[in-house]
């Protein structure tokens, strides 16, 4: 039977009930596609892709093969009657199998009219190994353009319906896109069905009836116009919570089978070197602590690192601002903004979180709170103070910790680019000098401290694709060290400029002309030379950092550079020189993760999940429905890492929620803490962490 696309989807709507009542965690589901109707799949709208029907269990699935000629090859599935109203539902889920021979990521985009990939749409993605099946989820985050006539600004999420980029109007959804982003090889997926599911509950952050709206931030830095479990309502309740928690921590001091470092006291006794190291034991990589016990680094970032939020131009936002009170004057200051409304400025800021800690723990809050932190970590099943944490806390040497060094002061490759900035020029002497200087500063502190697991370097660097660093060098000025090094390599290979021109299809009149040029060659034609220089750059980066660390702290681990965007060449270079390769992987699971390097231990430097049911306006990078879902997803993520043969740790980002009105650096105001801004633990997440901590060394 041959039908048009529109007829096909109308037929699906007739064959399948619009609403299918389920028996799971949700009250209802709506099946949008199950692909069981005999259909002319060749007439479905595709971009550089083919679609056919294949057998899948008792029915059939959509078989999608994407090419490499377009940046986003895939298939577009339109709403049969022009739009769907999915307002009752929380998310869209897609059953997917990787039917190809390579690890690949399938993206799903759900559109309103006018979608452009960022606005008027929501996105999700799922990375699968060959043969792996899983569920791709897209949270149906609601949209609003209400910025109170411009009086609200400088936030990632707003105190209205979620609003802005990454949100939609669920009453008018027009199409679903399934696609691969910039693939270098063909990808093959089987899509079994597409459903709307989950009961949507309006998050507490939404407000449409608060008048007058301003001020909307209370004296504790919380959203004023809604209530939620755990919200601090008074100074007395804030201080009372300290006593309540003290009893709880005394009753639950932590896993009984841990040694002083948080390693497996009852496990195998391995050689004790006095420092942390790595070892493969019975087919799985582990950290081994100074006493010779197996150790999985179950940690958390930014412990007692307190974010500030801009208050400049926001006087009417704040109710009874403590910034005007003498006892909190120490928490007023200025902070630099890299992105957003205040970009390039240093507006006046206030640290609500610090003020709340002083209220709760008293004038000597710093030592009192530090002691509580270590007690919390152990009691919550956590054994590592991870990146960007307060040295005054981790140098108490009661909980193992990681440290970091950057290449601050190094010259950047001018022609490079990236989200957080340009890439350092590893061939310029300033790079080596900066990392060696950074390590020299560790003497007498973290260097050679048995409690220090090791060092990360930099963070989420601009590694780009496998030609980006070479192209960046060529687009830089003539005095760029990376460019001079690349030309020296090309001269050694080709001799004369004519041979280079023949290989690249260029017309440079001399080597000096190429040096002066800031044009880039065709990446395809010049790929062999570009990737060779990329590899040299990546290996120089990791070798230089490793040598700097080992010169000062020879017994401590080099934990890599916390990859967020990485390609195989950079990954392999890390595997050659790092003791452990680190990734910041913001996804729901890493159980099936594979890296291209040799068999090396891996560690997660950052991950998190957030929801909109506790008074904040943004979920963070991986949204979930509520705090119960956040706790469950946390358990799934860490337990998946525990079962993985290479992961030796997972570090959650971060200790405390970001400010309700956004951190000054980049406007982030994510619900991503183990604690809220008033130092109140999220009990669902804490319970999950305790459960995981008790299972660290009891996994099959």
ChimeraX attribute file (.defattr): number of C-alpha atoms within 10 A of each C-alpha:
attribute: neighborCount
match mode: 1-to-1
recipient: residues
	/A:1	6
	/A:2	12
	/A:3	14
	/A:4	14
	/A:5	19
	/A:6	16
	/A:7	14
	/A:8	21
	/A:9	22
	/A:10	14
	/A:11	16
	/A:12	19
	/A:13	16
	/A:14	10
	/A:15	11
	/A:16	15
	/A:17	12
	/A:18	13
	/A:19	12
	/A:20	14
	/A:21	12
	/A:22	12
	/A:23	9
	/A:24	9
	/A:25	9
	/A:26	14
	/A:27	13
	/A:28	17
	/A:29	22
	/A:30	21
	/A:31	19
	/A:32	23
	/A:33	20
	/A:34	19
	/A:35	22
	/A:36	19
	/A:37	18
	/A:38	13
	/A:39	20
	/A:40	16
	/A:41	20
	/A:42	14
	/A:43	16
	/A:44	19
	/A:45	16
	/A:46	20
	/A:47	17
	/A:48	16
	/A:49	21
	/A:50	20
	/A:51	22
	/A:52	17
	/A:53	21
	/A:54	17
	/A:55	13
	/A:56	15
	/A:57	8
	/A:58	6
	/A:59	13
	/A:60	20
	/A:61	24
	/A:62	22
	/A:63	22
	/A:64	24
	/A:65	22
	/A:66	24
	/A:67	21
	/A:68	17
	/A:69	15
	/A:70	15
	/A:71	15
	/A:72	19
	/A:73	25
	/A:74	26
	/A:75	23
	/A:76	18
	/A:77	19
	/A:78	21
	/A:79	18
	/A:80	19
	/A:81	12
	/A:82	11
	/A:83	17
	/A:84	17
	/A:85	13
	/A:86	19
	/A:87	17
	/A:88	17
	/A:89	22
	/A:90	23
	/A:91	21
	/A:92	26
	/A:93	20
	/A:94	22
	/A:95	17
	/A:96	23
	/A:97	22
	/A:98	25
	/A:99	22
	/A:100	19
	/A:101	12
	/A:102	15
	/A:103	19
	/A:104	22
	/A:105	18
	/A:106	21
	/A:107	20
	/A:108	25
	/A:109	20
	/A:110	27
	/A:111	26
	/A:112	22
	/A:113	15
	/A:114	10
	/A:115	16
	/A:116	10
	/A:117	14
	/A:118	13
	/A:119	18
	/A:120	22
	/A:121	28
	/A:122	25
	/A:123	20
	/A:124	19
	/A:125	19
	/A:126	19
	/A:127	20
	/A:128	24
	/A:129	18
	/A:130	17
	/A:131	13
	/A:132	14
	/A:133	18
	/A:134	13
	/A:135	17
	/A:136	19
	/A:137	24
	/A:138	23
	/A:139	23
	/A:140	27
	/A:141	24
	/A:142	23
	/A:143	21
	/A:144	17
	/A:145	12
	/A:146	17
	/A:147	14
	/A:148	11
	/A:149	7
	/A:150	7
	/A:151	13
	/A:152	14
	/A:153	18
	/A:154	21
	/A:155	22
	/A:156	22
	/A:157	26
	/A:158	26
	/A:159	25
	/A:160	20
	/A:161	24
	/A:162	26
	/A:163	25
	/A:164	21
	/A:165	16
	/A:166	19
	/A:167	24
	/A:168	26
	/A:169	22
	/A:170	23
	/A:171	14
	/A:172	17
	/A:173	22
	/A:174	21
	/A:175	20
	/A:176	21
	/A:177	19
	/A:178	21
	/A:179	27
	/A:180	25
	/A:181	15
	/A:182	13
	/A:183	18
	/A:184	10
	/A:185	12
	/A:186	17
	/A:187	26
	/A:188	25
	/A:189	24
	/A:190	24
	/A:191	26
	/A:192	23
	/A:193	19
	/A:194	21
	/A:195	19
	/A:196	24
	/A:197	25
	/A:198	22
	/A:199	17
	/A:200	16
	/A:201	13
	/A:202	13
	/A:203	21
	/A:204	20
	/A:205	24
	/A:206	22
	/A:207	16
	/A:208	10
	/A:209	8
	/A:210	11
	/A:211	9
	/A:212	7
	/A:213	15
	/A:214	16
	/A:215	17
	/A:216	19
	/A:217	20
	/A:218	18
	/A:219	20
	/A:220	25
	/A:221	24
	/A:222	25
	/A:223	23
	/A:224	20
	/A:225	20
	/A:226	16
	/A:227	16
	/A:228	12
	/A:229	10
	/A:230	14
	/A:231	19
	/A:232	21
	/A:233	14
	/A:234	11
	/A:235	13
	/A:236	11
	/A:237	12
	/A:238	21
	/A:239	17
	/A:240	12
	/A:241	16
	/A:242	15
	/A:243	10
	/A:244	10
	/A:245	15
	/A:246	14
	/A:247	10
	/A:248	12
	/A:249	17
	/A:250	12
	/A:251	10
	/A:252	17
	/A:253	15
	/A:254	22
	/A:255	20
	/A:256	12
	/A:257	15
	/A:258	23
	/A:259	15
	/A:260	14
	/A:261	22
	/A:262	27
	/A:263	24
	/A:264	24
	/A:265	19
	/A:266	13
	/A:267	15
	/A:268	11
	/A:269	13
	/A:270	15
	/A:271	12
	/A:272	14
	/A:273	14
	/A:274	16
	/A:275	20
	/A:276	25
	/A:277	22
	/A:278	18
	/A:279	16
	/A:280	15
	/A:281	14
	/A:282	8
	/A:283	9
	/A:284	15
	/A:285	21
	/A:286	25
	/A:287	24
	/A:288	28
	/A:289	29
	/A:290	22
	/A:291	20
	/A:292	22
	/A:293	25
	/A:294	30
	/A:295	27
	/A:296	27
	/A:297	27
	/A:298	25
	/A:299	29
	/A:300	28
	/A:301	25
	/A:302	19
	/A:303	24
	/A:304	23
	/A:305	17
	/A:306	19
	/A:307	22
	/A:308	25
	/A:309	28
	/A:310	27
	/A:311	22
	/A:312	13
	/A:313	11
	/A:314	13
	/A:315	11
	/A:316	14
	/A:317	18
	/A:318	21
	/A:319	16
	/A:320	13
	/A:321	19
	/A:322	22
	/A:323	21
	/A:324	10
	/A:325	10
	/A:326	8
	/A:327	13
	/A:328	19
	/A:329	13
	/A:330	13
	/A:331	17
	/A:332	20
	/A:333	17
	/A:334	18
	/A:335	19
	/A:336	17
	/A:337	19
	/A:338	17
	/A:339	16
	/A:340	16
	/A:341	14
	/A:342	19
	/A:343	16
	/A:344	12
	/A:345	15
	/A:346	17
	/A:347	19
	/A:348	17
	/A:349	21
	/A:350	29
	/A:351	24
	/A:352	27
	/A:353	26
	/A:354	23
	/A:355	24
	/A:356	23
	/A:357	21
	/A:358	18
	/A:359	19
	/A:360	21
	/A:361	17
	/A:362	13
	/A:363	11
	/A:364	10
	/A:365	17
	/A:366	17
	/A:367	12
	/A:368	14
	/A:369	18
	/A:370	18
	/A:371	14
	/A:372	16
	/A:373	18
	/A:374	21
	/A:375	20
	/A:376	22
	/A:377	24
	/A:378	24
	/A:379	22
	/A:380	24
	/A:381	27
	/A:382	29
	/A:383	27
	/A:384	30
	/A:385	32
	/A:386	30
	/A:387	25
	/A:388	17
	/A:389	22
	/A:390	17
	/A:391	16
	/A:392	12
	/A:393	21
	/A:394	25
	/A:395	16
	/A:396	13
	/A:397	15
	/A:398	18
	/A:399	23
	/A:400	26
	/A:401	29
	/A:402	23
	/A:403	21
	/A:404	22
	/A:405	21
	/A:406	19
	/A:407	23
	/A:408	16
	/A:409	13
	/A:410	19
	/A:411	20
	/A:412	24
	/A:413	26
	/A:414	18
	/A:415	20
	/A:416	23
	/A:417	18
	/A:418	13
	/A:419	9
	/A:420	12
	/A:421	13
	/A:422	19
	/A:423	22
	/A:424	24
	/A:425	26
	/A:426	24
	/A:427	20
	/A:428	18
	/A:429	12
	/A:430	18
	/A:431	23
	/A:432	21
	/A:433	16
	/A:434	20
	/A:435	25
	/A:436	22
	/A:437	17
	/A:438	18
	/A:439	22
	/A:440	16
	/A:441	14
	/A:442	17
	/A:443	13
	/A:444	9
	/A:445	11
	/A:446	24
	/A:447	23
	/A:448	19
	/A:449	21
	/A:450	21
	/A:451	25
	/A:452	25
	/A:453	28
	/A:454	28
	/A:455	26
	/A:456	25
	/A:457	22
	/A:458	17
	/A:459	20
	/A:460	18
	/A:461	21
	/A:462	21
	/A:463	24
	/A:464	16
	/A:465	15
	/A:466	21
	/A:467	23
	/A:468	20
	/A:469	29
	/A:470	27
	/A:471	24
	/A:472	21
	/A:473	29
	/A:474	29
	/A:475	22
	/A:476	23
	/A:477	18
	/A:478	18
	/A:479	10
	/A:480	21
	/A:481	20
	/A:482	27
	/A:483	25
	/A:484	18
	/A:485	16
	/A:486	23
	/A:487	19
	/A:488	13
	/A:489	15
	/A:490	17
	/A:491	15
	/A:492	10
	/A:493	12
	/A:494	13
	/A:495	13
	/A:496	13
	/A:497	20
	/A:498	17
	/A:499	14
	/A:500	20
	/A:501	17
	/A:502	10
	/A:503	14
	/A:504	18
	/A:505	14
	/A:506	18
	/A:507	13
	/A:508	15
	/A:509	11
	/A:510	13
	/A:511	18
	/A:512	12
	/A:513	13
	/A:514	19
	/A:515	21
	/A:516	15
	/A:517	15
	/A:518	17
	/A:519	13
	/A:520	16
	/A:521	17
	/A:522	12
	/A:523	17
	/A:524	10
	/A:525	13
	/A:526	19
	/A:527	16
	/A:528	14
	/A:529	19
	/A:530	23
	/A:531	20
	/A:532	16
	/A:533	25
	/A:534	25
	/A:535	21
	/A:536	17
	/A:537	23
	/A:538	19
	/A:539	22
	/A:540	18
	/A:541	22
	/A:542	23
	/A:543	17
	/A:544	17
	/A:545	30
	/A:546	23
	/A:547	17
	/A:548	21
	/A:549	27
	/A:550	15
	/A:551	13
	/A:552	17
	/A:553	21
	/A:554	14
	/A:555	20
	/A:556	23
	/A:557	23
	/A:558	26
	/A:559	27
	/A:560	29
	/A:561	27
	/A:562	22
	/A:563	24
	/A:564	17
	/A:565	17
	/A:566	17
	/A:567	15
	/A:568	14
	/A:569	22
	/A:570	26
	/A:571	23
	/A:572	19
	/A:573	21
	/A:574	25
	/A:575	23
	/A:576	16
	/A:577	21
	/A:578	23
	/A:579	20
	/A:580	25
	/A:581	28
	/A:582	28
	/A:583	23
	/A:584	22
	/A:585	20
	/A:586	17
	/A:587	18
	/A:588	22
	/A:589	20
	/A:590	22
	/A:591	17
	/A:592	14
	/A:593	16
	/A:594	13
	/A:595	16
	/A:596	13
	/A:597	16
	/A:598	10
	/A:599	12
	/A:600	21
	/A:601	24
	/A:602	27
	/A:603	23
	/A:604	25
	/A:605	28
	/A:606	23
	/A:607	25
	/A:608	26
	/A:609	27
	/A:610	25
	/A:611	24
	/A:612	25
	/A:613	21
	/A:614	23
	/A:615	24
	/A:616	29
	/A:617	30
	/A:618	27
	/A:619	24
	/A:620	22
	/A:621	15
	/A:622	18
	/A:623	25
	/A:624	24
	/A:625	23
	/A:626	17
	/A:627	19
	/A:628	15
	/A:629	17
	/A:630	22
	/A:631	21
	/A:632	16
	/A:633	20
	/A:634	22
	/A:635	21
	/A:636	18
	/A:637	18
	/A:638	27
	/A:639	20
	/A:640	17
	/A:641	24
	/A:642	27
	/A:643	16
	/A:644	18
	/A:645	19
	/A:646	23
	/A:647	28
	/A:648	25
	/A:649	22
	/A:650	28
	/A:651	23
	/A:652	24
	/A:653	25
	/A:654	27
	/A:655	24
	/A:656	28
	/A:657	24
	/A:658	27
	/A:659	27
	/A:660	27
	/A:661	30
	/A:662	24
	/A:663	25
	/A:664	32
	/A:665	21
	/A:666	18
	/A:667	26
	/A:668	23
	/A:669	25
	/A:670	29
	/A:671	30
	/A:672	27
	/A:673	25
	/A:674	21
	/A:675	19
	/A:676	25
	/A:677	27
	/A:678	23
	/A:679	21
	/A:680	18
	/A:681	19
	/A:682	18
	/A:683	16
	/A:684	15
	/A:685	23
	/A:686	20
	/A:687	16
	/A:688	21
	/A:689	25
	/A:690	20
	/A:691	15
	/A:692	23
	/A:693	26
	/A:694	19
	/A:695	15
	/A:696	25
	/A:697	19
	/A:698	12
	/A:699	10
	/A:700	6
